[in-house]
Amino acid sequence: MASKTPPVLGPRALGRATLDRQLLLRRDPEHRMTAAAAVDHLVGLQAQNVKPPYYALAARLHGFRPQELSELMESREAARLVTMRSTIHTHTARDCLTLRPFAQAGGPDRELRMFLKRLDGVDLDRLTAIGRELVEERPRPVGELRDALLAHWPDADPLALTTAVRCLLPLVQITPRGLWGRSGQVTLTTAEQWFGRPVEPVPRPDAIVRRYLAAFGPASVKDMQAWSGLTRLRDAFERLRPELLTFRDESGTELFDLPDAPRPDPETPAPPRFLPEFDNLLLSHADRSRLVPQEFRQRTWKGNQARCVFLVDGLLAGVWRLDASGTAASGTAASGTSAPGTSAPGTTAPGTTATLTVQSFGTLTRAQRTAVAEEGERLLAAMTSATAREVRFAEFTD
């Protein structure tokens, strides 16, 4: 008997499903998800820069206050460390202790290999032991850690030494680094020391596959590999195949999904959303066409810096910046109290003007401009203390 052909999911259906799981399709005031639950569900938040995790949650959660995430970090229920793709993420304490071992081969180990030629004569086991002793004696700023390591290997490349320790050990960036409205240099200790319990054994990939699909599915094996930085995940998907549904995208790629995961009608309205730079929504699939029109794919970056972006009707539609200096930028102001900008800053002093500048890649309809302006005003109200707020539309310039 011939096997049944899997259903085909077009880009719009895939986009709506992913937006729903990313908490970007709707914000439910009656069943409000906590910041801790959201960080756990999303399997962490990209945190290469300090402020994006806060803006990522503001886009997703009804009534989010930046202090919610700061409180999680101050109470050591969440922290910043290197995991997926060897990039810094904000994770719950549990994920800090489990996902780092899972991500080790796909990120830190790969990054370490890039520096091995600059570590001639350095015994990595000894480097690991001395690095651990240093940061567990007391949390160390990067410069202090570098100088202490150079005392043992004076001829070694300083950057290679500190990078190698970061790759070999699960190092947490301790607070006040990463707290809302506060500053602090990168100061490191081990996850074990910070949370008071050991890093857990490497989890089976099957459990992480389920979590990935819950947050990013439906998805292919290559999609999860793009998210995790790992390879050879096919076996895990095959073990789970009896428990999963399968689909095809329009190019014929096999997609996997959890049976009870939401797959909304492709015509479900998708309100505008403002996302910070490096948001995992745009980094976690090998094929990003469900969210990123091909003609706009290169516009999310300027040089090696990712831009803050916004979505309209579930698709990448432009970039934004926020300025709290009180200096108005050229452009057309939207109706209501609003403002231009830079990428996600911290708090603003009462009495200042906060301006959100929106630059669309294409023409927005009047209804879309109104919806974007309303979402922008909500963002400014939630994320700034400015008493005067303005949303402005300006032409996109590369």
C-alpha positions as CSV (number, residue, x, y, z in Angstrom):
1,M,0.0,0.0,0.0
2,A,1.4,3.4,-1.0
3,S,2.3,5.7,1.8
4,K,0.2,8.8,2.1
5,T,1.7,12.0,0.7
6,P,2.4,14.5,3.5
7,P,0.3,17.7,3.3
8,V,2.0,20.8,1.8
9,L,2.4,23.9,4.0
10,G,3.0,27.2,2.1
11,P,5.2,30.0,3.5
12,R,2.1,31.9,4.9
13,A,0.9,28.8,6.9
14,L,4.4,28.2,8.2
15,G,4.8,31.8,9.1
16,R,1.6,31.9,11.1
17,A,2.5,28.7,12.9
18,T,5.9,30.0,13.9
19,L,4.6,33.4,14.9
20,D,2.0,31.7,17.2
21,R,4.7,29.6,18.9
22,Q,7.0,32.6,19.2
23,L,4.2,34.4,21.1
24,L,4.0,37.0,18.3
25,L,0.6,36.3,16.9
26,R,-1.4,37.4,19.8
27,R,-1.0,38.7,23.4
28,D,-3.5,37.2,25.8
29,P,-4.3,39.5,28.7
30,E,-6.4,36.9,30.4
31,H,-3.8,34.2,30.3
32,R,-0.6,36.3,30.6
33,M,2.6,34.3,30.4
34,T,5.3,35.2,32.8
35,A,8.7,36.3,31.7
36,A,10.3,33.2,33.2
37,A,7.8,30.9,31.3
38,A,8.4,32.8,28.1
39,V,12.2,32.5,28.3
40,D,11.8,28.8,29.0
41,H,9.3,28.2,26.2
42,L,11.4,30.1,23.7
43,V,14.5,28.1,24.7
44,G,16.3,31.3,25.5
45,L,16.6,34.8,24.1
46,Q,19.4,36.0,21.9
47,A,21.5,38.3,24.0
48,Q,24.6,39.3,22.1
49,N,23.8,42.8,23.2
50,V,22.4,43.7,26.6
51,K,19.0,45.1,25.8
52,P,17.5,42.9,23.1
53,P,16.1,40.2,25.5
54,Y,13.9,42.9,27.0
55,Y,12.6,44.1,23.7
56,A,12.1,40.5,22.6
57,L,9.8,40.0,25.6
58,A,8.0,43.3,25.1
59,A,7.1,42.2,21.6
60,R,5.6,39.0,22.9
61,L,4.0,39.5,26.4
62,H,1.0,41.5,27.4
63,G,1.9,44.0,30.1
64,F,5.6,43.1,30.1
65,R,7.8,45.3,32.4
66,P,11.6,45.3,31.9
67,Q,12.0,44.8,35.7
68,E,10.5,41.3,35.4
69,L,13.5,40.0,33.5
70,S,15.9,42.0,35.7
71,E,14.4,40.4,38.8
72,L,14.9,36.9,37.3
73,M,18.5,37.7,36.7
74,E,19.1,39.3,40.1
75,S,17.5,36.3,41.8
76,R,19.7,33.9,39.7
77,E,16.6,32.3,38.1
78,A,18.1,33.4,34.7
79,A,21.5,34.4,33.4
80,R,23.5,35.2,30.3
81,L,26.0,32.7,28.8
82,V,27.2,31.2,25.6
83,T,25.0,28.4,24.2
84,M,23.5,28.0,20.7
85,R,25.8,28.8,17.8
86,S,28.4,30.0,20.4
87,T,26.4,33.2,20.9
88,I,25.3,34.7,24.2
89,H,21.7,33.9,25.2
90,T,19.6,34.7,28.2
91,H,18.4,31.4,29.6
92,T,16.6,30.1,32.7
93,A,18.9,28.6,35.3
94,R,17.8,25.1,34.3
95,D,18.6,25.7,30.7
96,C,22.0,27.3,31.6
97,L,22.9,24.0,33.2
98,T,21.5,21.7,30.5
99,L,21.6,23.5,27.1
100,R,25.3,24.5,27.4
101,P,26.4,20.8,27.3
102,F,23.9,20.1,24.5
103,A,25.2,23.1,22.4
104,Q,28.9,22.5,23.2
105,A,29.8,20.7,20.0
106,G,27.9,23.0,17.7
107,G,29.2,26.3,19.1
108,P,31.9,26.5,21.7
109,D,33.9,23.5,20.4
110,R,33.7,24.9,16.9
111,E,34.8,28.4,18.0
112,L,37.7,26.9,20.0
113,R,39.1,25.1,16.9
114,M,39.4,28.5,15.2
115,F,41.9,29.6,17.9
116,L,43.9,26.5,18.4
117,K,46.8,27.6,16.1
118,R,47.1,30.7,18.4
119,L,47.4,28.4,21.5
120,D,50.6,26.5,20.7
121,G,52.2,25.2,23.9
122,V,49.0,25.7,25.9
123,D,47.7,22.5,27.5
124,L,43.9,22.8,27.3
125,D,43.2,20.6,30.3
126,R,45.5,22.8,32.4
127,L,43.9,25.9,30.9
128,T,40.5,24.6,31.9
129,A,41.6,23.8,35.4
130,I,43.3,27.2,36.0
131,G,40.5,29.1,34.4
132,R,37.9,27.4,36.6
133,E,40.0,28.0,39.7
134,L,40.3,31.7,38.8
135,V,36.6,32.5,38.1
136,E,35.3,30.3,41.0
137,E,37.7,32.0,43.5
138,R,35.8,35.1,42.6
139,P,34.0,36.4,39.5
140,R,36.6,38.0,37.3
141,P,36.3,40.8,34.7
142,V,37.6,39.7,31.3
143,G,40.7,41.9,31.6
144,E,41.6,40.5,35.0
145,L,41.0,37.0,33.8
146,R,43.2,37.6,30.8
147,D,46.1,39.0,32.9
148,A,45.9,36.1,35.3
149,L,46.1,33.6,32.4
150,L,49.0,35.4,30.8
151,A,50.9,35.0,34.1
152,H,50.9,31.2,33.3
153,W,51.3,31.5,29.5
154,P,53.1,34.9,28.9
155,D,53.8,34.1,25.2
156,A,50.2,33.1,24.3
157,D,47.8,35.2,22.4
158,P,45.7,37.0,25.0
159,L,42.4,36.9,23.1
160,A,42.9,33.2,22.3
161,L,43.4,32.5,26.0
162,T,40.2,34.2,27.2
163,T,38.2,32.9,24.3
164,A,39.4,29.3,24.9
165,V,38.3,29.5,28.6
166,R,34.9,30.8,27.5
167,C,34.6,27.8,25.1
168,L,35.9,25.2,27.6
169,L,33.8,26.3,30.6
170,P,30.2,27.3,30.9
171,L,30.8,30.9,32.0
172,V,27.9,33.1,33.2
173,Q,28.0,36.9,32.8
174,I,27.1,37.9,36.3
175,T,24.9,40.9,37.3
176,P,24.7,43.9,37.2
177,R,25.6,43.1,33.5
178,G,22.4,42.7,31.7
179,L,20.1,44.4,34.2
180,W,17.6,47.0,32.9
181,G,18.8,50.5,33.3
182,R,22.1,49.5,34.9
183,S,25.6,49.0,33.5
184,G,28.3,46.6,34.4
185,Q,31.4,45.2,32.7
186,V,31.5,41.6,31.6
187,T,32.4,39.6,34.7
188,L,32.5,35.9,34.6
189,T,32.1,32.9,36.8
190,T,31.0,29.3,36.1
191,A,27.4,28.3,35.9
192,E,28.0,25.8,38.6
193,Q,29.3,28.5,41.0
194,W,26.6,31.0,40.1
195,F,23.6,28.6,40.5
196,G,25.1,26.5,43.3
197,R,24.7,23.2,41.5
198,P,26.5,21.2,38.8
199,V,26.0,21.4,35.1
200,E,23.9,18.4,34.1
201,P,24.8,15.6,31.7
202,V,24.2,16.2,28.0
203,P,20.5,15.7,27.4
204,R,19.3,13.4,24.7
205,P,18.6,15.4,21.5
206,D,15.1,14.0,21.4
207,A,14.0,16.2,24.2
208,I,15.5,19.3,22.6
209,V,13.9,18.5,19.3
210,R,10.5,18.6,20.9
211,R,11.3,21.9,22.6
212,Y,12.6,23.4,19.3
213,L,9.5,22.3,17.4
214,A,7.3,23.8,20.2
215,A,9.0,27.2,19.7
216,F,9.9,27.2,16.0
217,G,8.1,24.5,14.2
218,P,7.0,23.1,11.8
219,A,10.6,22.6,10.8
220,S,13.1,20.5,8.9
221,V,16.2,18.8,10.3
222,K,18.3,21.5,8.6
223,D,16.2,24.2,10.3
224,M,17.0,22.8,13.8
225,Q,20.6,22.4,12.8
226,A,20.7,26.1,11.8
227,W,19.2,27.0,15.2
228,S,21.5,24.9,17.3
229,G,24.7,24.9,15.3
230,L,24.8,21.1,15.6
231,T,24.9,18.6,12.8
232,R,23.8,15.0,12.5
233,L,20.4,15.5,14.2
234,R,18.6,13.3,11.6
235,D,18.7,10.3,13.9
236,A,16.8,12.1,16.7
237,F,14.1,13.1,14.3
238,E,13.8,9.5,13.0
239,R,13.5,8.2,16.5
240,L,10.7,10.6,17.1
241,R,9.0,10.1,13.7
242,P,6.2,7.9,15.1
243,E,5.3,10.6,17.6
244,L,5.4,13.5,15.1
245,L,3.4,14.8,12.1
246,T,5.1,15.3,8.8
247,F,4.5,17.9,6.1
248,R,6.3,19.3,3.0
249,D,7.0,22.8,2.1
250,E,6.5,24.1,-1.4
251,S,10.0,23.0,-2.4
252,G,9.4,19.5,-1.2
253,T,11.5,19.6,2.0
254,E,10.2,17.4,4.7
255,L,9.0,19.2,7.8
256,F,8.3,17.7,11.3
257,D,5.9,18.9,13.9
258,L,4.3,18.1,17.3
259,P,0.8,16.8,16.8
260,D,-0.8,19.2,19.3
261,A,1.2,22.3,18.3
262,P,-0.8,25.2,16.9
263,R,-1.0,25.6,13.1
264,P,-3.4,28.6,12.6
265,D,-5.3,29.3,9.5
266,P,-2.9,31.1,7.1
267,E,-5.4,34.0,6.9
268,T,-5.2,34.6,10.7
269,P,-4.4,38.3,11.2
270,A,-0.7,39.0,12.2
271,P,-0.4,42.4,13.9
272,P,2.8,44.4,13.5
273,R,5.6,43.5,15.9
274,F,8.9,45.3,16.7
275,L,11.8,43.0,17.2
276,P,15.4,43.7,18.5
277,E,18.6,42.9,16.6
278,F,19.5,39.3,16.5
279,D,16.0,38.0,17.5
280,N,16.0,34.2,17.2
281,L,12.8,34.4,15.2
282,L,14.9,35.4,12.2
283,L,18.0,33.2,12.9
284,S,16.5,29.8,13.6
285,H,15.6,28.3,10.3
286,A,17.8,27.3,7.3
287,D,14.9,28.4,5.1
288,R,13.6,31.8,6.3
289,S,11.1,32.4,3.5
290,R,8.2,31.8,5.9
291,L,9.0,35.2,7.5
292,V,11.6,37.0,5.3
293,P,10.8,37.9,1.7
294,Q,13.8,37.0,-0.5
295,E,14.3,40.5,-1.7
296,F,14.6,41.8,1.9
297,R,16.9,39.2,3.3
298,Q,20.1,41.2,3.1
299,R,18.5,44.3,4.6
300,T,18.5,43.0,8.1
301,W,22.2,43.7,8.4
302,K,24.4,46.7,8.0
303,G,28.0,45.5,7.8
304,N,28.3,43.0,10.7
305,Q,25.6,44.6,12.8
306,A,22.1,43.3,12.8
307,R,19.3,45.8,12.6
308,C,16.2,46.1,14.7
309,V,13.3,45.0,12.4
310,F,9.5,45.1,12.4
311,L,6.9,42.7,10.9
312,V,3.8,43.6,9.0
313,D,1.2,40.9,8.1
314,G,3.7,38.3,9.5
315,L,6.6,39.3,7.2
316,L,9.7,41.3,7.6
317,A,8.7,44.8,6.5
318,G,11.4,47.2,7.6
319,V,13.8,48.5,10.3
320,W,13.4,50.8,13.3
321,R,15.5,52.7,15.7
322,L,14.8,54.4,19.0
323,D,16.2,57.7,20.1
324,A,15.7,59.1,23.6
325,S,18.0,62.1,23.2
326,G,15.0,64.4,22.5
327,T,16.3,65.3,19.0
328,A,13.7,64.8,16.4
329,A,14.7,63.1,13.2
330,S,13.4,64.0,9.8
331,G,10.3,62.1,8.6
332,T,6.6,62.2,8.9
333,A,5.1,61.9,12.4
334,A,2.3,59.5,12.9
335,S,-0.9,60.6,14.6
336,G,-0.8,60.5,18.4
337,T,2.1,60.8,20.8
338,S,5.1,59.1,19.4
339,A,9.0,59.4,18.0
340,P,12.9,58.1,15.6
341,G,15.7,56.1,17.0
342,T,18.7,53.9,17.7
343,S,18.7,50.3,18.7
344,A,17.0,49.3,21.9
345,P,18.5,51.5,24.7
346,G,17.8,51.3,28.4
347,T,15.6,53.5,30.5
348,T,14.9,57.1,29.7
349,A,14.6,59.9,32.2
350,P,11.1,61.3,32.8
351,G,10.6,64.5,30.8
352,T,12.6,63.4,27.8
353,T,11.2,62.7,24.4
354,A,11.4,59.2,23.0
355,T,11.2,58.9,19.2
356,L,10.7,55.7,17.3
357,T,11.8,56.0,13.6
358,V,10.2,53.4,11.3
359,Q,11.7,52.8,7.9
360,S,9.7,50.4,5.7
361,F,11.2,48.4,2.8
362,G,8.0,48.9,0.7
363,T,4.8,50.9,0.7
364,L,2.5,50.4,3.7
365,T,-1.2,50.9,3.3
366,R,-2.9,53.5,5.5
367,A,-4.3,50.8,7.7
368,Q,-0.9,49.2,8.1
369,R,0.7,52.6,8.9
370,T,-1.9,53.1,11.6
371,A,-1.3,49.7,13.1
372,V,2.5,50.1,13.0
373,A,2.2,53.5,14.7
374,E,-0.1,52.0,17.4
375,E,2.3,49.2,18.1
376,G,5.2,51.6,18.2
377,E,3.4,53.8,20.7
378,R,2.8,50.7,22.9
379,L,6.5,49.8,22.7
380,L,7.5,53.3,23.7
381,A,5.1,53.4,26.6
382,A,6.3,50.0,27.9
383,M,10.0,50.5,27.4
384,T,10.7,54.1,28.1
385,S,9.9,56.6,30.9
386,A,9.6,59.5,28.5
387,T,6.6,61.7,28.9
388,A,6.7,62.8,25.3
389,R,6.6,60.0,22.7
390,E,6.6,60.1,18.9
391,V,6.5,57.5,16.1
392,R,7.9,58.8,12.8
393,F,8.0,57.2,9.4
394,A,11.0,57.8,7.2
395,E,12.4,56.4,3.9
396,F,14.6,53.4,4.2
397,T,18.3,54.0,3.5
398,D,20.7,51.1,3.3
